[in-house]
Amino acid sequence: MLSKLYPKAFVSSLVGISPDFFTKKGIRGLILDLDNTIIPWRAGDVGPETEELLKSFRESGLRLCIVSNALDKRVTGLLEPLGVPWVSRAAKPRRKPFLKALKILDTLPEETAVVGDQLFTDILGGNRLGLYTVLVVPMSKKEFVGTKLVRIVEKILLARLVKKGIVDTEHM
């Protein structure tokens, strides 16, 4: 059970991951978390650096879909101008939003990666379906109160995973 919380890779930020990292692994689709993964929590826009990164992912042939627990209105306002499909109000780690994203991406689980900042939502949800999971360091210390409490447990678990060599901490 605990192995469902183990990410396949751990990196400092989404910006630190090249499209080649995924394509060399046979990954064709990326499911990305929104808050604290591609933008800081409650940010009002997607910055130019992130826009460029998303563009480079797409140009390399990767299909993108955002899966977020945020409300539809917020997600729509941020992502519609970019033309990136999304699943909002996801209630991760439930399977349904990840399955919906796989359908949008038209990819199989073994050719899809999930990138997110939380073990108990993004990583657990992706691992439950056999997706390649990548944990990133949260972009901001500001976050929902409930998330702050979960971070205490995450920090302890992540330290153990790194110490045991279970999590790959190399920069990509």
C-alpha positions as CSV (number, residue, x, y, z in Angstrom):
1,M,0.0,0.0,0.0
2,L,2.7,2.5,0.9
3,S,4.4,1.9,-2.4
4,K,1.4,3.7,-4.1
5,L,2.8,6.9,-2.6
6,Y,6.3,6.4,-4.2
7,P,6.9,8.7,-7.2
8,K,9.1,7.4,-10.0
9,A,11.0,10.6,-10.0
10,F,11.4,13.7,-7.8
11,V,12.5,17.1,-9.2
12,S,12.8,20.6,-8.0
13,S,10.3,22.1,-10.6
14,L,8.4,21.4,-13.7
15,V,10.6,23.8,-15.6
16,G,13.6,21.5,-14.7
17,I,12.1,18.6,-16.9
18,S,12.9,18.4,-20.6
19,P,10.4,16.9,-23.0
20,D,13.1,14.4,-23.9
21,F,12.9,13.0,-20.4
22,F,9.4,11.8,-21.1
23,T,9.7,10.9,-24.8
24,K,12.7,8.6,-24.1
25,K,10.5,6.7,-21.7
26,G,7.8,6.2,-24.3
27,I,5.6,8.8,-22.6
28,R,3.1,10.4,-25.1
29,G,0.8,12.2,-22.6
30,L,1.2,14.4,-19.6
31,I,-1.3,14.9,-16.8
32,L,-0.3,18.0,-15.0
33,D,-1.5,19.4,-11.7
34,L,-2.2,23.1,-11.7
35,D,-1.7,24.8,-8.3
36,N,1.9,24.7,-7.0
37,T,3.0,22.6,-10.0
38,I,2.6,24.8,-13.1
39,I,1.6,28.0,-11.2
40,P,1.9,29.1,-7.6
41,W,-1.2,28.5,-5.5
42,R,-4.0,31.0,-6.3
43,A,-1.9,32.7,-9.0
44,G,-4.0,34.7,-11.4
45,D,-2.1,33.8,-14.6
46,V,0.3,31.3,-16.2
47,G,3.7,33.0,-16.4
48,P,5.6,33.2,-19.7
49,E,8.2,30.7,-18.6
50,T,5.5,28.1,-18.0
51,E,3.7,29.0,-21.2
52,E,7.0,28.3,-23.1
53,L,7.5,25.0,-21.3
54,L,4.0,23.9,-22.1
55,K,4.6,24.9,-25.7
56,S,7.9,22.9,-25.9
57,F,6.1,19.9,-24.5
58,R,3.5,20.1,-27.2
59,E,6.0,20.8,-29.9
60,S,7.9,17.6,-28.9
61,G,4.7,15.6,-29.5
62,L,3.5,15.3,-25.9
63,R,-0.2,15.7,-25.3
64,L,-1.2,17.7,-22.3
65,C,-4.1,17.7,-19.9
66,I,-4.4,19.5,-16.5
67,V,-6.2,17.7,-13.7
68,S,-6.9,20.0,-10.8
69,N,-9.0,20.0,-7.6
70,A,-9.7,23.7,-8.3
71,L,-13.1,25.0,-9.3
72,D,-14.0,25.1,-13.0
73,K,-14.3,28.8,-13.2
74,R,-10.7,29.3,-12.0
75,V,-9.3,26.5,-14.2
76,T,-11.2,27.7,-17.3
77,G,-9.9,31.3,-16.9
78,L,-6.3,30.1,-16.7
79,L,-6.2,27.4,-19.3
80,E,-8.7,28.3,-22.0
81,P,-6.4,31.0,-23.5
82,L,-3.6,28.4,-23.7
83,G,-5.8,25.7,-25.5
84,V,-4.8,23.1,-22.9
85,P,-7.7,20.7,-22.0
86,W,-8.5,20.1,-18.3
87,V,-10.4,18.3,-15.7
88,S,-11.5,20.5,-12.8
89,R,-13.0,19.7,-9.4
90,A,-11.1,16.4,-9.7
91,A,-11.2,15.2,-6.1
92,K,-7.8,13.6,-6.5
93,P,-6.7,10.9,-5.8
94,R,-10.0,9.4,-7.2
95,R,-9.5,7.4,-10.4
96,K,-12.3,9.1,-12.4
97,P,-10.5,12.3,-13.2
98,F,-7.3,10.5,-14.2
99,L,-9.4,8.1,-16.4
100,K,-11.1,11.2,-18.0
101,A,-7.7,12.7,-18.7
102,L,-6.5,9.5,-20.3
103,K,-9.5,9.6,-22.6
104,I,-8.8,13.3,-23.5
105,L,-5.2,12.5,-24.2
106,D,-6.1,9.3,-26.0
107,T,-3.2,7.5,-24.3
108,L,-2.7,4.3,-22.4
109,P,-1.6,4.3,-18.7
110,E,1.9,3.0,-19.5
111,E,2.5,5.9,-22.0
112,T,1.2,8.6,-19.6
113,A,2.9,10.5,-16.8
114,V,1.5,12.5,-14.0
115,V,3.4,15.5,-12.7
116,G,2.3,17.1,-9.4
117,D,3.4,18.5,-6.0
118,Q,1.5,16.2,-3.6
119,L,2.0,12.6,-2.7
120,F,-1.5,12.0,-1.4
121,T,-3.3,13.4,-4.5
122,D,-1.2,13.5,-7.6
123,I,1.2,10.6,-7.0
124,L,-1.3,8.3,-5.3
125,G,-3.9,9.0,-8.0
126,G,-1.4,8.3,-10.8
127,N,0.1,5.2,-9.2
128,R,-3.3,3.7,-8.7
129,L,-3.6,3.5,-12.5
130,G,-0.1,2.6,-13.3
131,L,1.0,6.0,-14.7
132,Y,4.6,7.2,-14.5
133,T,4.6,9.7,-11.6
134,V,6.8,12.7,-11.0
135,L,6.8,14.7,-7.8
136,V,7.9,18.3,-8.0
137,V,8.7,20.7,-5.1
138,P,5.7,23.0,-4.5
139,M,6.2,26.4,-6.2
140,S,4.9,28.3,-3.2
141,K,4.7,27.9,0.6
142,K,1.2,29.4,0.4
143,E,-1.5,26.8,0.2
144,F,-4.8,25.5,1.5
145,V,-4.8,24.9,5.3
146,G,-5.7,21.2,4.9
147,T,-2.8,20.8,2.4
148,K,-0.4,22.3,5.0
149,L,-1.3,19.7,7.5
150,V,-0.8,16.9,4.9
151,R,2.6,18.3,4.1
152,I,3.9,17.4,7.5
153,V,3.3,13.7,6.8
154,E,4.5,14.1,3.2
155,K,7.8,15.6,4.5
156,I,8.5,12.6,6.8
157,L,7.6,10.1,4.2
158,L,9.6,11.8,1.4
159,A,12.7,12.0,3.7
160,R,12.4,8.2,4.2
161,L,12.0,7.5,0.5
162,V,15.1,9.6,-0.3
163,K,17.2,8.0,2.5
164,K,16.2,4.5,1.3
165,G,17.1,5.4,-2.3
166,I,13.5,4.7,-3.5
167,V,13.0,8.1,-5.0
168,D,15.2,9.3,-7.8
169,T,16.3,12.8,-6.9
170,E,18.4,13.5,-10.0
171,H,17.6,16.7,-11.9
172,M,16.3,16.1,-15.3
